[in-house]
């Protein structure tokens, strides 16, 4: 398949197979918004679940208190529910 024929989701999946990345890193690489990346990655995670690979997520983490028990790992939280800090590390995605 030629590179021009690949869909955005195929390109995202290939990038995540190569190395772990955050939504912002993928957004920069593919000229998307971080929220658009999260939407695409949700679909990528479902398609990967049907095969031999695993879609893994390192959860978002509060830089202030270390909270990382978010209900939805495929999300970009704006603040920590525990300490209300807005200093949150984004989740990191990878496919193994």
C-alpha positions in Angstrom: 0.0 0.0 0.0 1.4 3.4 -0.9 1.8 5.9 1.8 -0.7 8.3 0.2 -3.3 5.6 0.2 -3.1 5.0 4.0 -5.8 6.5 6.2 -5.1 8.7 9.1 -5.9 5.9 11.5 -3.5 3.5 9.7 -0.8 6.1 9.9 -1.5 6.6 13.6 -1.4 2.9 14.3 1.9 2.5 12.4 3.4 5.4 14.4 2.2 3.8 17.7 3.8 0.5 16.6 7.1 2.3 16.1 7.2 4.1 19.5 4.9 5.3 22.3 3.4 8.8 21.9 1.1 11.3 23.5 -1.9 12.9 21.7 0.1 16.2 21.4 3.0 14.5 19.8 0.8 12.6 17.3 -1.1 15.8 16.6 2.1 17.6 15.7 3.3 14.7 13.6 0.0 14.4 11.6 -1.2 18.0 11.6 -4.3 17.2 13.8 -5.6 18.5 17.1 -4.9 16.4 20.2 -8.7 15.9 20.6 -9.0 14.6 17.0 -6.1 12.2 17.7 -7.9 10.8 20.8 -11.0 10.2 18.6 -9.0 8.4 16.0 -7.0 6.4 18.6 -10.3 5.2 20.1 -11.0 3.5 16.8 -7.5 2.2 16.4 -7.7 0.6 19.9 -10.9 -1.3 18.8 -9.3 -2.5 15.6 -6.1 -3.6 17.4 -8.2 -5.6 19.9 -9.4 -7.9 17.1 -5.8 -9.0 16.3 -2.7 -10.3 17.9 -1.5 -6.9 19.1 -2.2 -5.0 22.3 -3.2 -1.3 22.5 -1.6 0.0 25.8 -2.2 3.3 27.6 -0.1 4.9 30.2 -2.7 7.0 32.1 -2.7 10.8 32.4 -1.0 11.8 35.6 -1.2 14.9 37.8 2.2 16.5 38.1 1.2 18.0 41.4 -0.2 15.0 43.5 0.5 12.0 41.2 -3.2 11.1 40.7 -3.6 8.7 37.8 -6.8 6.8 38.5 -8.9 8.4 35.7 -12.1 6.7 34.6 -11.4 7.2 30.9 -7.8 6.6 29.9 -8.6 7.8 26.3 -9.2 11.4 27.4 -7.4 14.6 27.9 -8.4 15.8 31.4 -8.2 19.5 32.0 -7.6 19.2 35.8 -7.0 16.7 38.5 -10.1 15.6 40.3 -8.1 15.1 43.5 -6.2 18.3 44.0 -7.8 20.5 41.2 -4.3 21.2 39.6 -4.3 21.9 35.9 -0.8 20.4 35.5 -1.6 17.1 33.9 0.7 14.9 31.9 -1.1 13.5 28.8 -1.7 9.7 28.4 0.8 7.9 26.3 -0.3 5.3 23.7 1.5 2.4 22.2 0.8 -0.8 20.2 2.8 -3.9 21.0 
